[in-house]
Amino acid sequence: MKIGWLQNGDKWYYLSASGAMVQNTTIDGYNIGFDGAWIQAEQSNTSNSESSGKVTTIDDFTSILKLNGYKLEVKDADEDFLPTTRKIITFGNEQLVVYIYNSNTEMEKDSLNINKDGFGYTITEPWGEEKSKSASWSSYPHFFKKGNIIVQYIGKNEKIISDLKSILGEQFAGIKECSDISSSEQDIREIAFNQLDSETQKKVKGTWKDSKISIKTITGGVGLTDESYWGKDAYCVEFILDVNYVPNNIFVFIGMDNHKIIGYGLVD
């Protein structure tokens, strides 16, 4: 059953867990009318497509988001993942991270260092040595860029992804469609959790939604159930365990071809 935002023509609707269309409420910071359709803010004489071409700075970006009906809160944030100034945009229960550069040239150069799957980044040491830096996220990563900014969205909200595409263009890194990472609408983290034995499931702190997902190349420290996966990429889901000993986490490796557990282990 489809749950969440659903596009029909030029209108967006939201389906609840029961499959019913919600009406006259606010979801993810969007106002939904009595007819169930998202109420879009009145646009100026400049069309959304024309406005999107003018995005250079974070101020340009937030202005267009507001024109699209987003109720935003922008906060400064410490540097993380990419080595540049960072701000966090919050609306409802969702967040966007904006990485800010002094020029388009500087932004484009740094964007080349992000792995295509969005789960890592290459850093260059002062002496010239390149090192890969992996990343794990609470959901699926999406990276967009335009002007002097890179915009990162971690999540699966199709409405947000669609809006970011219309404002910033196609994403250049990350999971381009949620279907890329799963043949169903089920989250890989949930798939991993459901395959754990019952005793391990009871030890997991919180729910599967509190786990983090990344992509790792299996090169060592992993107990494989199928040796044919040696040297291949696999989804790696980290669960925190509610126990009194350390390590209190477990890494579960999921085959990218069959979505089955192929091993457990430690990640360097």
N, C-alpha and C positions, 0 to 999 in steps of 0.2 A: 504494500500500500504506500502510495506517495504521501510524504509528510513534508510540510514546509512551503516555500515559495514556489508558485507555479505560474508561468507566463502563458497568456492566451491572447494572441495578437499583440497589441501595444499596451495591454493591461496586465497587472500582476495581482495574484490572489494568494491567500495563505490557507493551507489545509492543516487542520489540527490532527492530533494523534488518532482521533476517531474517524478521520477522513472527511469531516465536515468543514465547509468553508466558513472561516471566522468573519464576523461583521462588527462594525462600529466599535473598534478598539485600536490599540497601538501594539505593534509587534516589532521588535528589534529597532525601535525608534521611529517606525513608519506609521502614519495615521491611515487606518483602513475605514472606508465609508460603509454606509448602510447596505450598499449593493455588494459589499465584499471586496471591492477593488481598492488598491492603494491610491490614496489621494495625493497626486503629484502637485507640487507647488507651482503657482503661476510663473511662467517663464517670461523673460523680457523679450524684446524684439530679436535678440540674438539667439539663434537656435542652439540646442545642446551640442550638436556636432560642430558648429562654428566656435562655440565657447571652448570646447575641448582642445581646439588647436592652439589656444593661447596659454596653455599650462606651461609655466616655466618654474614657478616657485611654489612653496607650500601654501602661501596665501592664495594664489590662483586656484590651487587644487581645492582648498577648503571652501572657497567662494562658490565653486561649481557644485560641490557636494551640498551646500546649503540650498542652492537653486533647485536641486533635485529632491529637496524635502528632508534632508538629514539634519537632525538636531545634534550638534557636535560639542565635544569638549576636547580642547587641545592642551597637552601638557608636555613639558620638557622631560627628557629621559636620559639616563646615563648611556654612554656609548656601549653598544653590544652588537655582536655578529659582524656588522660592517664597521670599519674604522672611520666613522664620521659622525657629525652631529645628528641626533635622533630625536624625533618627537612622536608622541602617541596620540592618535585620534580615537576617542571613545564615543560610541553611540549605542544606546541600549546595552545589550550584553556582548557587543562586538567591538573589535579593535582593529585599527590600521596602524602600522608603524611606517613612518616616513623618514628616509635617510636623505639628508640635505647636503648638497655639494656647492662649491663656489662657481662651477661652470658646467655646461653640458659635456664638454670634453672630459672633465674630471669624473663626472658621473658615468659616462659611457665606458671609460677605462676600468672603473671599479666593477661595473656590472658584468664585465667579462670574467671576473674572478668567481662569480657565483655558479655553482654546479647547476647543470640543466634541470636536475630533478628537485633543486631547491633545498637539498639536505646537506649542503656543505659549501665551503668557501676556501679559496686558495690565498694564503698570505705570503708576502715576500719579506724575508728578514732583511735587516739593514745591510748585511753582507751579500745579499743577492740570492740566498737559498730560498726556494719555494717550498711551502709546507701546506698540506691539506688540513683544513679544520672542519670537522664534522659538526652537524647540528641536529638536534631532535626537537620536534614540535608537538604541541598538544593536539594538532589536527593536520590537515593537508596544506602545504605551503603554496602560495601564489605570489609571484613577483612581477610588478609592472614598472615602467620607467617612462619619463617624459621630462623635457626641459632639464632642470638641475636636480631632479628628485627621483628616488627609487621608492616605490610603495610596496609594502609587504602586507599580505593578508593571510592569516592562518585560520582556515575554516572551510565550510562547505556551503555557505549561504549563496545560492545561485543568483539571487537578486543583487547582492553586493558584487559578485564576480562580474555579472553582466554590466553593472554601472561602471565598474572600474575599467572594463574593456572599452566602453563608449567614451570615457573621459581620457584614458591614457593609451588606448590601443591594446593590441594583443599582448598577453603576458609573455615574458621572455625566458622565465625560469619557473620551475615548480611543477605541480600536477595540473596540467591544463584542463582536464575534465575529471570530475570525481570518478567517472567510469574508467579512467586510465588506471586507477589503483585498485579497483574492485569490479568484478563482473556483476555484482548486485549493489543495492544501495546500502548494504551493511558495511560498517566501518571495519577496516583491517584490525584495529585494536580490539573491537568486540569479537571479531572472528578468532583472534588469538586467545582472548580470555575464555571463550566458550570451549576451546580445545584443551584447556588446563584441567588437570584432575580436580576433583571436588575439594580435596584437602588444601591444595594450593589456592584455589579460588577463594576459600574461606579466609586465607591469610592476606589476600590482596587488600591494601589500604584504600578505602573509598570504593570507586567503581572503575570499570574499564575506561571511562571517560577521563579519569585522572592520570592515565598512562600516557607515555610519549612515544612517538613513532619516528623512525629514521630509516635510512637505507645504508646497509653496511656490506662491504665485501668480505666474505668469509675466508679468512687467512690463518686464523689461529684462535685458541682459547674457546673453541666451540665444540660441544659434544654433538656430532651430527648423527641423525638416524639414516641419512642417505649420503654416502661419500661423493656422489655425483655432483653435489652442490659446492664442493670445495672450489674456492677461487671465484665463485659467482656472487652477484649481488642478491641480497635478500632483505625483506622488511624486518626491522628489528624493533620490537615493542618492549619497552621497559616498564615493569610493574614494581611499585614500592610495596613491600610487605609489612604488615603490622605485627612485627616480632621484636623481641628484646635482644637480638644478636645481630652481628654484622658479618658479611654484607647483608643488608636488609632489602636488597633489590634482586630482581631476576630479569634476564634478557631472553626474550622468546623470539626465535627466528622463524619467519614465515616464508615459504617458497613463493616467488613472484609469479610462477606459472600455475600453481594449483591451490594457493592460499591454505596450505597445510603446514603444521609445525614440522620443521626439519631439524631443529636442534635448540639447545639451551647453552648459555655460556656467559663469559665475561667479555667486555669490550674495552680495549686499551684506550 
